[in-house]
Each structure stands twice: as C-alpha cells, then as structure tokens.
Amino acid sequence: MEKLDYEFKQPQLLTVALTHRSKGGDHNERLEFLGDAVVNFVIAEILYEQYPTATEGELSRWRATLVNRDTLAELAKEFDLGADLLLGPGEMRSGGNERHSILSCTMEAVIGAVYLDGGFEAAQERIQAWYTPWLQSLSSAASHKDPKTLLQEFLQSCKLPLPVYTVDSIAGEAHQQLFTVKCQVEGLSDVTFGKGTSRRRGEQDAAAAMLKVIKK
C-alpha cells in the first residue's frame, strides 16, 4: 500500500493485518495486540523526549489523546485501509469497513505487522512519520488542558463536587454514531449537553459548555 510509505518484505503480514476475524482463517487480532503495545511505547518515548518538564499526568493525558480509537481510525482513513479490509459478509453488509472500532484495530494490526516485518526501528520511524500532524498540533497546544480537566480543576478550586457525565442519546448507524452527553454538577442548577462521534468527545464538548456557564 503506497500510502503507508512502507514496503513489506513479507506481504503476507499486511494481508493478515487487513483481515478481520469475521472473514475467518488467519485474522488480525494478534497483530492488533502487538501493534497496540508498540504504538503506545513509541508515542510515550516521543512525548518523554519532546517534553522534558512535563509531569507524568500530562504525559499520560497527551498519550491518551494521540493513541485512542478515534485517532487510530483517522489514520486508517487517511491510508484508505477500509477499501482493502477483508471482512465477512455480515460485516461488509453492515458497513464494517467504515466502523471506527474496526478501523482503529486494523491500524494497530498494521503497526504490529510493520514491527514484525522490519523491526522496532522501522515501526518507530513509520509511527513518527504518520503521527507528525498530531504531534505538531499537540506541540502548539501543549500548555493547554482539555475541557474535562479544566472543569475538574475549576470545581475543585471552588470546593464543588466533580461533574457527572451521562449519555443522553445515541443517534446514527453503528459505524457512524453521534453521542449526546449530559454534564451535571451537584449543587448547580445548570445542565449542559455536548455532542461528539464518541462518548469521550461528547463529554469534552459538554465540559466545555459547562465551563462557559459557570464562569459567566
């Protein structure tokens, strides 16, 4: 696959990485397990070197921002992995090649395949290159905290209870859902809502809205 900018010496590894378990036979779950460990370590090392004064909490939060289902699925979409996915008939009919959960797992499997094919240095080089836009974006906003963290810190400074997030509704097909999340703080009458393509994003949106309300 040219978009990956990596030539496999063992093409069968890429084939397995693109094979979902619904297809039967050799599938990508073991490679996914391996790729998850590799990408987490590589991103952790990059952050450790790039931000020498960051705390453990900050590094963990930034890594979670960079290595999650949404980011990995976006990478998979960038490389058009969905077009080459090998799925069983049921998953094909239900749009599995567009589902974030499947795309993110496939991306991890591809990383695992690169690691087995070319070794750690090859995987490290590719991950660094693939993540460049996200790392640059993080670099420009490293001093900023996400809305949930800011809301929590603000409430703690006011000696108020921590916010409670609940999913109010989920709309759309399984592979393209929209979450509406409610944010409430005990003792405050205001309730805010947020929307996102995952529960996490909905919570962040709801937290940002709550911050605006309570800081007025």
C-alpha positions in Angstrom: 0.0 0.0 0.0 1.7 3.2 -1.2 0.0 5.5 1.2 1.7 3.7 4.1 5.1 4.6 2.6 6.4 1.2 3.7 7.3 -1.8 1.5 6.7 -5.1 3.2 9.4 -7.8 2.8 6.7 -10.2 3.9 3.5 -9.1 2.2 1.5 -11.9 3.9 1.9 -9.9 7.2 0.0 -7.0 5.7 -2.7 -9.4 4.4 -3.2 -10.8 7.8 -3.3 -7.2 9.3 -6.1 -6.3 7.0 -8.1 -9.5 7.7 -11.0 -9.1 10.2 -11.9 -12.1 12.3 -15.3 -12.2 10.6 -13.5 -13.3 7.5 -12.3 -16.5 9.1 -8.8 -18.1 8.9 -5.8 -16.1 9.9 -7.0 -12.7 11.2 -5.5 -9.6 12.7 -6.3 -9.8 16.4 -2.8 -11.0 17.5 -1.2 -8.3 15.3 -3.5 -5.8 16.9 -2.4 -6.8 20.4 1.2 -6.3 19.3 0.7 -3.1 17.5 -1.2 -1.6 20.5 1.9 -2.2 22.7 4.3 -0.8 20.0 2.4 2.4 19.3 1.9 3.1 23.0 5.6 2.7 23.7 6.8 4.7 20.7 4.4 7.6 21.4 5.3 7.5 25.1 9.0 7.8 24.2 8.4 10.6 21.8 6.5 12.6 24.4 9.1 11.9 27.1 11.8 13.3 24.9 9.8 16.1 23.5 8.5 17.5 26.8 11.3 17.1 29.4 9.5 19.2 32.0 6.0 17.6 31.7 4.5 15.7 34.6 3.5 12.0 34.5 -0.1 13.1 34.4 0.4 15.4 31.5 2.4 12.8 29.5 -0.3 10.2 30.2 -3.1 12.6 29.1 -1.3 13.5 25.9 -0.6 9.9 25.0 -4.3 9.1 25.5 -5.1 11.9 23.1 -2.8 10.5 20.5 -3.4 6.8 20.9 -7.1 6.2 21.0 -9.8 4.7 18.8 -10.7 8.0 17.1 -7.1 9.0 16.2 -6.2 5.5 15.0 -9.3 5.3 12.9 -8.5 8.7 11.4 -5.1 7.3 10.5 -6.7 4.3 8.9 -9.0 6.5 6.9 -6.0 8.6 5.7 -4.4 5.4 4.4 -7.8 4.2 3.0 -7.5 0.9 4.8 -11.2 0.4 4.7 -11.0 -0.2 1.0 -8.6 -3.1 1.5 -10.2 -4.6 4.6 -11.1 -8.3 4.3 -14.4 -8.8 6.0 -17.0 -11.5 6.4 -20.3 -11.0 4.5 -22.2 -9.7 7.6 -19.6 -7.0 8.4 -19.5 -6.0 4.8 -23.3 -5.5 4.6 -23.3 -3.5 7.9 -20.6 -1.1 6.7 -17.8 -2.6 8.8 -15.1 -1.0 6.6 -16.2 2.4 7.9 -16.7 1.5 11.6 -14.2 3.3 13.9 -13.7 0.3 16.1 -12.7 -2.0 13.2 -10.6 0.7 11.5 -8.7 1.5 14.7 -7.9 -2.1 15.4 -6.8 -2.6 11.8 -4.4 0.3 12.1 -2.9 -1.2 15.3 -2.6 -4.5 13.4 -0.7 -2.8 10.5 1.7 -1.3 13.1 2.2 -4.7 14.5 2.9 -6.1 11.0 5.4 -3.4 10.3 7.2 -4.2 13.6 7.4 -7.9 12.7 8.4 -7.2 9.1 11.1 -4.5 9.7 11.8 -4.5 13.4 11.4 -1.8 16.0 13.3 0.9 14.2 11.1 0.6 11.1 7.9 0.7 13.2 9.3 3.7 15.2 10.1 5.6 12.0 6.7 5.0 10.5 4.8 5.9 13.6 6.8 9.1 14.0 6.1 10.0 10.3 2.4 9.0 10.5 1.8 11.0 13.7 3.6 14.1 12.6 0.4 16.3 12.1 -0.9 15.2 15.5 2.4 15.7 17.2 2.7 19.2 15.7 -0.8 20.1 16.8 0.0 18.8 20.3 3.2 20.9 20.3 1.3 24.1 19.6 -1.2 23.4 22.3 0.9 21.5 24.9 0.3 24.1 27.5 -3.5 23.8 27.2 -5.5 21.3 29.1 -8.6 19.6 27.8 -12.1 20.9 28.9 -12.8 18.0 31.2 -9.5 18.5 33.1 -10.1 22.3 33.3 -13.7 21.8 34.6 -12.5 19.4 37.2 -9.7 21.7 38.4 -12.1 24.7 38.5 -14.7 22.8 40.5 -12.1 21.6 42.9 -10.8 25.1 43.4 -14.4 26.1 44.3 -14.7 23.1 46.6 -17.6 21.8 44.5 -18.3 18.1 43.6 -16.9 16.6 40.5 -19.1 16.6 37.3 -21.2 13.6 36.4 -21.4 12.7 32.7 -24.3 10.6 31.3 -25.1 9.6 27.7 -28.4 11.3 26.9 -28.8 9.7 23.4 -27.0 7.9 20.6 -28.0 8.5 17.0 -26.9 7.1 13.7 -25.8 3.8 12.4 -23.4 1.6 14.4 -20.4 2.7 12.3 -21.2 6.4 12.4 -22.8 7.2 15.7 -23.4 10.6 17.3 -23.3 10.7 21.1 -25.2 13.4 23.1 -23.8 13.6 26.6 -25.2 15.5 29.6 -22.9 17.1 32.2 -24.3 17.9 35.7 -22.6 19.2 38.9 -24.3 18.5 42.2 -25.4 21.8 43.8 -25.6 23.7 40.4 -28.9 24.1 38.6 -27.3 24.3 35.2 -27.1 21.3 32.9 -25.1 21.3 29.7 -25.0 19.0 26.7 -22.3 18.1 24.3 -22.1 16.1 21.1 -19.4 14.0 19.5 -18.6 10.9 17.4 -17.6 9.1 20.6 -18.7 9.3 24.3 -15.3 10.8 25.1 -15.7 13.6 22.6 -19.3 14.3 23.8 -18.0 14.6 27.4 -15.4 17.1 26.3 -17.9 19.1 24.5 -20.3 19.1 27.4 -17.5 20.0 29.8 -16.5 23.0 27.6 -20.2 24.1 27.7 -20.3 23.8 31.5 -17.1 25.8 31.9 -18.7 28.7 29.9 -21.8 28.6 32.0 -20.2 28.6 35.4 -17.5 31.2 34.5 -20.1 33.8 33.5 
